[in-house]
Amino acid sequence: QVQLVESGGGWVQAGGSLRLSCAVSRTIFSINYMGWYRQAPGKERELVATITSGGTNYADSVKGRFTISRDTAKNTVYLQMNSLKPEDTAVYYCNAVQGLYGYWGQGTQVTVSS
């Protein structure tokens, strides 16, 4: 079992920055895949960014603005979000895949005003 706890969401004006954190209940060395997803009202959940031992991957809509990273000493994955736009408003979820199992955090709200 893996528990994920997101934090760092909030309200920001367009052009601003936020950093989301995902605290993981076990060493992230044992986790194959971690990612950030988001879900805006009335829309499906979508992939934002992923990180594996092979590298990182980003949705086209956030490339050049968002950066996913991890701190193995703190068992935490981050999502640095710069140049935020109103269309980035959503609940952001942390996801982890270990073996055959996937885990989700409870989500953190990000609201970007124009």
TIVO-2410 file (N, C-alpha, C; in nm, 3 decimals):
# residues 114
REC num residu      c1      c2      c3 atome chaine
REC   1      Q   0.085  -0.120   0.000     N      A
REC   1      Q   0.000   0.000   0.000    CA      A
REC   1      Q   0.088   0.125   0.000     C      A
REC   2      V   0.049   0.222  -0.080     N      A
REC   2      V   0.122   0.348  -0.089    CA      A
REC   2      V   0.025   0.462  -0.062     C      A
REC   3      Q   0.058   0.547   0.032     N      A
REC   3      Q  -0.024   0.666   0.056    CA      A
REC   3      Q   0.044   0.788  -0.004     C      A
REC   4      L  -0.037   0.871  -0.066     N      A
REC   4      L   0.012   0.993  -0.130    CA      A
REC   4      L  -0.062   1.113  -0.072     C      A
REC   5      V   0.010   1.215  -0.034     N      A
REC   5      V  -0.052   1.335   0.022    CA      A
REC   5      V   0.000   1.456  -0.053     C      A
REC   6      E  -0.091   1.522  -0.125     N      A
REC   6      E  -0.054   1.642  -0.200    CA      A
REC   6      E  -0.069   1.767  -0.114     C      A
REC   7      S   0.009   1.866  -0.147     N      A
REC   7      S  -0.002   1.997  -0.082    CA      A
REC   7      S   0.054   2.103  -0.176     C      A
REC   8      G   0.030   2.229  -0.142     N      A
REC   8      G   0.088   2.338  -0.219    CA      A
REC   8      G  -0.007   2.409  -0.313     C      A
REC   9      G  -0.129   2.358  -0.325     N      A
REC   9      G  -0.225   2.425  -0.411    CA      A
REC   9      G  -0.270   2.558  -0.351     C      A
REC  10      G  -0.346   2.633  -0.430     N      A
REC  10      G  -0.394   2.761  -0.382    CA      A
REC  10      G  -0.442   2.848  -0.496     C      A
REC  11      W  -0.455   2.975  -0.465     N      A
REC  11      W  -0.501   3.074  -0.562    CA      A
REC  11      W  -0.383   3.160  -0.605     C      A
REC  12      V  -0.375   3.187  -0.735     N      A
REC  12      V  -0.266   3.269  -0.787    CA      A
REC  12      V  -0.316   3.344  -0.910     C      A
REC  13      Q  -0.259   3.459  -0.933     N      A
REC  13      Q  -0.294   3.534  -1.054    CA      A
REC  13      Q  -0.220   3.477  -1.175     C      A
REC  14      A  -0.277   3.499  -1.291     N      A
REC  14      A  -0.214   3.454  -1.415    CA      A
REC  14      A  -0.071   3.508  -1.423     C      A
REC  15      G   0.019   3.421  -1.466     N      A
REC  15      G   0.160   3.457  -1.473    CA      A
REC  15      G   0.238   3.419  -1.349     C      A
REC  16      G   0.169   3.383  -1.244     N      A
REC  16      G   0.233   3.346  -1.119    CA      A
REC  16      G   0.282   3.203  -1.118     C      A
REC  17      S   0.332   3.162  -1.000     N      A
REC  17      S   0.390   3.030  -0.984    CA      A
REC  17      S   0.338   2.962  -0.858     C      A
REC  18      L   0.336   2.831  -0.862     N      A
REC  18      L   0.307   2.749  -0.745    CA      A
REC  18      L   0.394   2.624  -0.754     C      A
REC  19      R   0.424   2.567  -0.637     N      A
REC  19      R   0.492   2.438  -0.635    CA      A
REC  19      R   0.408   2.340  -0.555     C      A
REC  20      L   0.370   2.233  -0.623     N      A
REC  20      L   0.295   2.126  -0.558    CA      A
REC  20      L   0.392   2.020  -0.507     C      A
REC  21      S   0.355   1.960  -0.395     N      A
REC  21      S   0.434   1.853  -0.337    CA      A
REC  21      S   0.347   1.729  -0.320     C      A
REC  22      C   0.407   1.614  -0.336     N      A
REC  22      C   0.340   1.487  -0.314    CA      A
REC  22      C   0.428   1.404  -0.222     C      A
REC  23      A   0.386   1.393  -0.097     N      A
REC  23      A   0.461   1.314  -0.001    CA      A
REC  23      A   0.419   1.168  -0.012     C      A
REC  24      V   0.517   1.080  -0.023     N      A
REC  24      V   0.492   0.937  -0.045    CA      A
REC  24      V   0.526   0.861   0.081     C      A
REC  25      S   0.443   0.760   0.111     N      A
REC  25      S   0.457   0.690   0.239    CA      A
REC  25      S   0.570   0.589   0.242     C      A
REC  26      R   0.632   0.562   0.128     N      A
REC  26      R   0.744   0.470   0.127    CA      A
REC  26      R   0.851   0.522   0.033     C      A
REC  27      T   0.965   0.456   0.034     N      A
REC  27      T   1.074   0.504  -0.048    CA      A
REC  27      T   1.034   0.504  -0.195     C      A
REC  28      I   1.059   0.615  -0.261     N      A
REC  28      I   1.018   0.625  -0.401    CA      A
REC  28      I   1.111   0.550  -0.494     C      A
REC  29      F   1.221   0.497  -0.439     N      A
REC  29      F   1.306   0.410  -0.520    CA      A
REC  29      F   1.230   0.286  -0.564     C      A
REC  30      S   1.130   0.244  -0.484     N      A
REC  30      S   1.057   0.122  -0.514    CA      A
REC  30      S   0.939   0.145  -0.607     C      A
REC  31      I   0.917   0.269  -0.647     N      A
REC  31      I   0.800   0.303  -0.728    CA      A
REC  31      I   0.843   0.325  -0.872     C      A
REC  32      N   0.778   0.251  -0.964     N      A
REC  32      N   0.819   0.253  -1.104    CA      A
REC  32      N   0.790   0.385  -1.173     C      A
REC  33      Y   0.678   0.442  -1.135     N      A
REC  33      Y   0.623   0.553  -1.213    CA      A
REC  33      Y   0.549   0.647  -1.119     C      A
REC  34      M   0.572   0.775  -1.134     N      A
REC  34      M   0.494   0.874  -1.062    CA      A
REC  34      M   0.454   0.985  -1.157     C      A
REC  35      G   0.337   1.040  -1.131     N      A
REC  35      G   0.291   1.144  -1.220    CA      A
REC  35      G   0.197   1.240  -1.153     C      A
REC  36      W   0.175   1.349  -1.219     N      A
REC  36      W   0.074   1.447  -1.180    CA      A
REC  36      W  -0.034   1.452  -1.287     C      A
REC  37      Y  -0.157   1.451  -1.242     N      A
REC  37      Y  -0.273   1.463  -1.330    CA      A
REC  37      Y  -0.357   1.579  -1.279     C      A
REC  38      R  -0.449   1.624  -1.362     N      A
REC  38      R  -0.540   1.729  -1.318    CA      A
REC  38      R  -0.679   1.707  -1.377     C      A
REC  39      Q  -0.777   1.761  -1.307     N      A
REC  39      Q  -0.915   1.751  -1.352    CA      A
REC  39      Q  -0.985   1.882  -1.328     C      A
REC  40      A  -1.027   1.945  -1.437     N      A
REC  40      A  -1.102   2.069  -1.430    CA      A
REC  40      A  -1.250   2.036  -1.424     C      A
REC  41      P  -1.333   2.129  -1.373     N      A
REC  41      P  -1.478   2.103  -1.363    CA      A
REC  41      P  -1.537   2.067  -1.499     C      A
REC  42      G  -1.611   1.959  -1.502     N      A
REC  42      G  -1.677   1.917  -1.625    CA      A
REC  42      G  -1.588   1.850  -1.727     C      A
REC  43      K  -1.462   1.827  -1.691     N      A
REC  43      K  -1.368   1.765  -1.784    CA      A
REC  43      K  -1.311   1.636  -1.725     C      A
REC  44      E  -1.255   1.555  -1.813     N      A
REC  44      E  -1.192   1.431  -1.768    CA      A
REC  44      E  -1.054   1.461  -1.708     C      A
REC  45      R  -1.010   1.369  -1.625     N      A
REC  45      R  -0.877   1.381  -1.567    CA      A
REC  45      R  -0.774   1.364  -1.678     C      A
REC  46      E  -0.672   1.449  -1.678     N      A
REC  46      E  -0.571   1.443  -1.783    CA      A
REC  46      E  -0.432   1.440  -1.723     C      A
REC  47      L  -0.342   1.380  -1.800     N      A
REC  47      L  -0.202   1.371  -1.760    CA      A
REC  47      L  -0.137   1.508  -1.771     C      A
REC  48      V  -0.056   1.543  -1.670     N      A
REC  48      V   0.019   1.668  -1.674    CA      A
REC  48      V   0.168   1.638  -1.694     C      A
REC  49      A   0.223   1.551  -1.610     N      A
REC  49      A   0.366   1.521  -1.617    CA      A
REC  49      A   0.393   1.389  -1.549     C      A
REC  50      T   0.496   1.320  -1.595     N      A
REC  50      T   0.537   1.194  -1.534    CA      A
REC  50      T   0.687   1.191  -1.513     C      A
REC  51      I   0.728   1.106  -1.419     N      A
REC  51      I   0.871   1.088  -1.394    CA      A
REC  51      I   0.896   0.941  -1.364     C      A
REC  52      T   0.994   0.884  -1.433     N      A
REC  52      T   1.037   0.747  -1.412    CA      A
REC  52      T   1.189   0.746  -1.410     C      A
REC  53      S   1.245   0.626  -1.396     N      A
REC  53      S   1.390   0.616  -1.401    CA      A
REC  53      S   1.444   0.654  -1.538     C      A
REC  54      G   1.355   0.650  -1.638     N      A
REC  54      G   1.397   0.683  -1.774    CA      A
REC  54      G   1.390   0.830  -1.808     C      A
REC  55      G   1.326   0.908  -1.721     N      A
REC  55      G   1.318   1.050  -1.748    CA      A
REC  55      G   1.182   1.107  -1.718     C      A
REC  56      T   1.154   1.222  -1.780     N      A
REC  56      T   1.029   1.293  -1.756    CA      A
REC  56      T   0.951   1.309  -1.886     C      A
REC  57      N   0.823   1.335  -1.869     N      A
REC  57      N   0.736   1.354  -1.984    CA      A
REC  57      N   0.629   1.456  -1.946     C      A
REC  58      Y   0.589   1.539  -2.043     N      A
REC  58      Y   0.494   1.647  -2.014    CA      A
REC  58      Y   0.384   1.653  -2.119     C      A
REC  59      A   0.267   1.695  -2.075     N      A
REC  59      A   0.162   1.728  -2.170    CA      A
REC  59      A   0.206   1.850  -2.251     C      A
REC  60      D   0.163   1.856  -2.375     N      A
REC  60      D   0.202   1.968  -2.461    CA      A
REC  60      D   0.160   2.102  -2.401     C      A
REC  61      S   0.048   2.102  -2.332     N      A
REC  61      S  -0.007   2.226  -2.278    CA      A
REC  61      S   0.078   2.286  -2.166     C      A
REC  62      V   0.167   2.207  -2.107     N      A
REC  62      V   0.247   2.258  -1.994    CA      A
REC  62      V   0.397   2.258  -2.023     C      A
REC  63      K   0.438   2.206  -2.136     N      A
REC  63      K   0.580   2.202  -2.169    CA      A
REC  63      K   0.641   2.341  -2.165     C      A
REC  64      G   0.757   2.349  -2.102     N      A
REC  64      G   0.826   2.477  -2.091    CA      A
REC  64      G   0.780   2.561  -1.975     C      A
REC  65      R   0.669   2.522  -1.910     N      A
REC  65      R   0.617   2.597  -1.795    CA      A
REC  65      R   0.622   2.517  -1.665     C      A
REC  66      F   0.600   2.388  -1.675     N      A
REC  66      F   0.595   2.302  -1.557    CA      A
REC  66      F   0.719   2.211  -1.554     C      A
REC  67      T   0.762   2.179  -1.432     N      A
REC  67      T   0.874   2.088  -1.415    CA      A
REC  67      T   0.842   1.989  -1.304     C      A
REC  68      I   0.852   1.860  -1.336     N      A
REC  68      I   0.834   1.756  -1.236    CA      A
REC  68      I   0.972   1.711  -1.188     C      A
REC  69      S   0.982   1.688  -1.058     N      A
REC  69      S   1.109   1.644  -1.002    CA      A
REC  69      S   1.081   1.560  -0.878     C      A
REC  70      R   1.187   1.497  -0.825     N      A
REC  70      R   1.168   1.418  -0.705    CA      A
REC  70      R   1.289   1.431  -0.614     C      A
REC  71      D   1.263   1.421  -0.486     N      A
REC  71      D   1.367   1.423  -0.383    CA      A
REC  71      D   1.360   1.287  -0.313     C      A
REC  72      T   1.454   1.200  -0.346     N      A
REC  72      T   1.447   1.064  -0.292    CA      A
REC  72      T   1.475   1.062  -0.142     C      A
REC  73      A   1.548   1.159  -0.092     N      A
REC  73      A   1.576   1.164   0.052    CA      A
REC  73      A   1.449   1.198   0.131     C      A
REC  74      K   1.362   1.276   0.069     N      A
REC  74      K   1.237   1.317   0.136    CA      A
REC  74      K   1.116   1.237   0.089     C      A
REC  75      N   1.138   1.143  -0.003     N      A
REC  75      N   1.027   1.065  -0.060    CA      A
REC  75      N   0.914   1.157  -0.106     C      A
REC  76      T   0.951   1.256  -0.182     N      A
REC  76      T   0.856   1.357  -0.226    CA      A
REC  76      T   0.877   1.385  -0.375     C      A
REC  77      V   0.766   1.402  -0.443     N      A
REC  77      V   0.767   1.442  -0.584    CA      A
REC  77      V   0.705   1.581  -0.592     C      A
REC  78      Y   0.765   1.664  -0.677     N      A
REC  78      Y   0.721   1.803  -0.688    CA      A
REC  78      Y   0.671   1.833  -0.829     C      A
REC  79      L   0.588   1.935  -0.837     N      A
REC  79      L   0.549   1.990  -0.966    CA      A
REC  79      L   0.563   2.142  -0.954     C      A
REC  80      Q   0.668   2.195  -1.015     N      A
REC  80      Q   0.687   2.339  -1.019    CA      A
REC  80      Q   0.610   2.395  -1.137     C      A
REC  81      M   0.520   2.487  -1.110     N      A
REC  81      M   0.434   2.542  -1.212    CA      A
REC  81      M   0.460   2.691  -1.226     C      A
REC  82      N   0.510   2.731  -1.341     N      A
REC  82      N   0.539   2.871  -1.369    CA      A
REC  82      N   0.450   2.923  -1.482     C      A
REC  83      S   0.444   3.054  -1.493     N      A
REC  83      S   0.364   3.116  -1.600    CA      A
REC  83      S   0.224   3.057  -1.605     C      A
REC  84      L   0.161   3.049  -1.491     N      A
REC  84      L   0.029   2.985  -1.483    CA      A
REC  84      L  -0.076   3.063  -1.561     C      A
REC  85      K  -0.168   2.988  -1.618     N      A
REC  85      K  -0.277   3.044  -1.698    CA      A
REC  85      K  -0.411   3.006  -1.636     C      A
REC  86      P  -0.515   3.081  -1.663     N      A
REC  86      P  -0.648   3.043  -1.609    CA      A
REC  86      P  -0.689   2.902  -1.647     C      A
REC  87      E  -0.648   2.857  -1.764     N      A
REC  87      E  -0.684   2.720  -1.806    CA      A
REC  87      E  -0.609   2.611  -1.729     C      A
REC  88      D  -0.515   2.650  -1.644     N      A
REC  88      D  -0.450   2.553  -1.557    CA      A
REC  88      D  -0.532   2.526  -1.431     C      A
REC  89      T  -0.639   2.600  -1.411     N      A
REC  89      T  -0.725   2.579  -1.295    CA      A
REC  89      T  -0.783   2.439  -1.294     C      A
REC  90      A  -0.762   2.367  -1.185     N      A
REC  90      A  -0.806   2.228  -1.175    CA      A
REC  90      A  -0.769   2.175  -1.037     C      A
REC  91      V  -0.820   2.056  -1.008     N      A
REC  91      V  -0.769   1.979  -0.895    CA      A
REC  91      V  -0.654   1.895  -0.947     C      A
REC  92      Y  -0.542   1.904  -0.882     N      A
REC  92      Y  -0.422   1.831  -0.923    CA      A
REC  92      Y  -0.403   1.709  -0.832     C      A
REC  93      Y  -0.380   1.595  -0.897     N      A
REC  93      Y  -0.366   1.469  -0.826    CA      A
REC  93      Y  -0.228   1.409  -0.851     C      A
REC  94      C  -0.174   1.351  -0.747     N      A
REC  94      C  -0.051   1.275  -0.757    CA      A
REC  94      C  -0.087   1.128  -0.779     C      A
REC  95      N  -0.009   1.061  -0.863     N      A
REC  95      N  -0.033   0.920  -0.895    CA      A
REC  95      N   0.096   0.843  -0.884     C      A
REC  96      A   0.087   0.721  -0.834     N      A
REC  96      A   0.203   0.633  -0.827    CA      A
REC  96      A   0.164   0.494  -0.876     C      A
REC  97      V   0.253   0.431  -0.948     N      A
REC  97      V   0.232   0.294  -0.994    CA      A
REC  97      V   0.347   0.209  -0.944     C      A
REC  98      Q   0.311   0.105  -0.870     N      A
REC  98      Q   0.411   0.012  -0.818    CA      A
REC  98      Q   0.366  -0.129  -0.853     C      A
REC  99      G   0.439  -0.192  -0.940     N      A
REC  99      G   0.398  -0.323  -0.986    CA      A
REC  99      G   0.267  -0.314  -1.062     C      A
REC 100      L   0.168  -0.391  -1.017     N      A
REC 100      L   0.037  -0.393  -1.083    CA      A
REC 100      L  -0.062  -0.294  -1.022     C      A
REC 101      Y  -0.019  -0.219  -0.923     N      A
REC 101      Y  -0.113  -0.136  -0.849    CA      A
REC 101      Y  -0.087   0.013  -0.872     C      A
REC 102      G  -0.198   0.086  -0.880     N      A
REC 102      G  -0.191   0.230  -0.892    CA      A
REC 102      G  -0.254   0.295  -0.771     C      A
REC 103      Y  -0.200   0.411  -0.734     N      A
REC 103      Y  -0.246   0.482  -0.615    CA      A
REC 103      Y  -0.265   0.630  -0.648     C      A
REC 104      W  -0.364   0.690  -0.580     N      A
REC 104      W  -0.394   0.832  -0.601    CA      A
REC 104      W  -0.395   0.905  -0.468     C      A
REC 105      G  -0.356   1.030  -0.472     N      A
REC 105      G  -0.374   1.117  -0.359    CA      A
REC 105      G  -0.513   1.177  -0.359     C      A
REC 106      Q  -0.540   1.263  -0.261     N      A
REC 106      Q  -0.674   1.320  -0.247    CA      A
REC 106      Q  -0.694   1.443  -0.334     C      A
REC 107      G  -0.586   1.496  -0.387     N      A
REC 107      G  -0.595   1.613  -0.476    CA      A
REC 107      G  -0.574   1.744  -0.403     C      A
REC 108      T  -0.527   1.842  -0.478     N      A
REC 108      T  -0.510   1.977  -0.425    CA      A
REC 108      T  -0.558   2.076  -0.530     C      A
REC 109      Q  -0.637   2.174  -0.488     N      A
REC 109      Q  -0.699   2.268  -0.581    CA      A
REC 109      Q  -0.600   2.377  -0.621     C      A
REC 110      V  -0.593   2.403  -0.749     N      A
REC 110      V  -0.517   2.515  -0.802    CA      A
REC 110      V  -0.613   2.605  -0.879     C      A
REC 111      T  -0.617   2.731  -0.842     N      A
REC 111      T  -0.705   2.826  -0.908    CA      A
REC 111      T  -0.621   2.943  -0.959     C      A
REC 112      V  -0.631   2.969  -1.089     N      A
REC 112      V  -0.555   3.077  -1.152    CA      A
REC 112      V  -0.654   3.180  -1.203     C      A
REC 113      S  -0.643   3.301  -1.154     N      A
REC 113      S  -0.735   3.406  -1.196    CA      A
REC 113      S  -0.671   3.494  -1.304     C      A
REC 114      S  -0.755   3.544  -1.392     N      A
REC 114      S  -0.706   3.627  -1.504    CA      A
REC 114      S  -0.694   3.772  -1.463     C      A
***
